[in-house]
Amino acid sequence: MQDTPVYLVTGFLESGKTTFIQQTLADKRFCEGERILVLLCEWGEVELEPLEFASSQVYLEEISEAEALSPETLILLQKKHDATKILVEYNGMWPLTTLYNGAPEHWIIAQQISFFDASTFSTYNQNMRSLVVDKIQSADMIVFNRMEPGADFMDLHKIVRGLSRMASIIYEDTNGETSYDDIEDPLPYDMDAPVIVIEDKDYAIFYRDLCENLSAYNGRTVQFKAMVAKEKSLGTGWMFVGRHVMTCCVEDIQYSAMICKWGKSDNYKSYDWVTVTGEIQVKSHKVYAGVGPVLLAQKVEAAAEPDPAVAVFY
């Protein structure tokens, strides 16, 4: 089937998702003659008003169970309405991987917007941290609404930027005033240095920024402490270098590394700690689904394990 754009609206109950969707579907610029399928995965106090939509070709379907998000079910719903555009009001208590894994291959996320009620965000962040992280990490835009007029939004800014440097952030107060986040967050290392030295405490930020801004690191020489990982399939002269990174909790710790070319890689084994200096080149390699960072090592030396060994965002 032809690729279908999916507009994903997520956030917790009573965060403003339905109001935003109502406004979107009342806008002729969004409803440009396409047949639009709207998947409703949760229900709050506000209900959609179809009579106010800009088009009569908007079709609502309810998804009450996460298990229903399967390629078979979603393809049937799309065919049922011959939809060419999808809008999803996602349940904030469901991990986004449920949708990503269940969506048909031809469904392409065109935009993800995450909504949070500023008055309750702190509670969710303290008690449901993994779900908050889940909704921020992949969002294109974060909207904090119901803010007190004149409130300082630096704490909210720091939480978002600790998880994503790319998402736009918007603050809406109870008077209806909107502010756009234009705070600049310099990286904790010098991108213009001949050798970009990554301190142990900065590895998580470095790796996230590398993944989000891959082209900015192409041709740059970096130095950082890393744990070696070896795989026979890589062949002689290749190894992984990286560190375990924790985003929000112990359950999400994962080895975040890049492939490294080093002629003396046989001198090291998995779990060895090294300080590696080398040039990053963005190119294709079999370990990536496409292009990725390939580190051409210039120097590799044995190193002591950092404390803590797991890198975290601070």
GICORKA-V207456 format. One record per backbone hydrogen bond with DSSP energy under -1.0 kcal/mol. NH is the residue of the N-H (numbers start at 1). CO is the residue of the C=O. If there is no record, write none. Layout:
# GICORKA-V207456
<<NH & CO> <NH & CO>>
This chain:
# GICORKA-V207456
<<4 & 106> <6 & 108> <7 & 86> <8 & 111> <9 & 88> <10 & 113> <15 & 12> <20 & 16> <21 & 17> <22 & 18> <23 & 19> <24 & 20> <25 & 21> <27 & 24> <30 & 27> <31 & 27> <32 & 30> <36 & 57> <37 & 85> <38 & 59> <39 & 87> <40 & 61> <41 & 89> <52 & 49> <53 & 50> <54 & 25> <59 & 36> <61 & 38> <63 & 40> <68 & 65> <69 & 66> <70 & 68> <74 & 70> <75 & 71> <76 & 72> <77 & 73> <78 & 74> <79 & 75> <80 & 76> <81 & 77> <83 & 78> <84 & 35> <85 & 35> <86 & 5> <87 & 37> <88 & 7> <89 & 39> <90 & 9> <94 & 91> <98 & 95> <100 & 96> <101 & 97> <102 & 98> <103 & 99> <107 & 104> <108 & 4> <110 & 6> <111 & 6> <113 & 8> <114 & 141> <115 & 10> <116 & 143> <118 & 145> <120 & 117> <121 & 117> <124 & 120> <125 & 121> <126 & 122> <127 & 123> <128 & 124> <132 & 128> <133 & 129> <134 & 130> <135 & 131> <136 & 132> <137 & 133> <139 & 136> <140 & 112> <141 & 112> <142 & 168> <143 & 114> <144 & 170> <145 & 116> <147 & 172> <151 & 148> <157 & 153> <158 & 154> <159 & 155> <160 & 156> <161 & 157> <162 & 158> <163 & 160> <164 & 160> <168 & 140> <170 & 142> <171 & 179> <172 & 144> <173 & 177> <174 & 147> <176 & 173> <179 & 171> <181 & 169> <193 & 190> <196 & 221> <198 & 223> <202 & 199> <203 & 200> <206 & 202> <207 & 203> <208 & 204> <209 & 205> <210 & 206> <211 & 207> <212 & 208> <213 & 209> <216 & 213> <217 & 214> <219 & 280> <220 & 217> <222 & 278> <223 & 196> <224 & 276> <226 & 274> <227 & 242> <228 & 272> <229 & 240> <234 & 231> <235 & 232> <238 & 235> <239 & 260> <240 & 229> <241 & 258> <242 & 227> <243 & 256> <245 & 254> <246 & 311> <252 & 249> <253 & 250> <254 & 245> <256 & 243> <258 & 241> <260 & 239> <261 & 295> <262 & 237> <265 & 262> <267 & 264> <268 & 265> <271 & 228> <272 & 269> <274 & 226> <275 & 301> <276 & 224> <277 & 299> <278 & 222> <279 & 296> <280 & 220> <281 & 294> <283 & 292> <285 & 290> <288 & 285> <290 & 288> <292 & 283> <294 & 281> <295 & 259> <296 & 279> <297 & 261> <297 & 295> <298 & 277> <299 & 277> <301 & 275> <303 & 273> <311 & 244>>
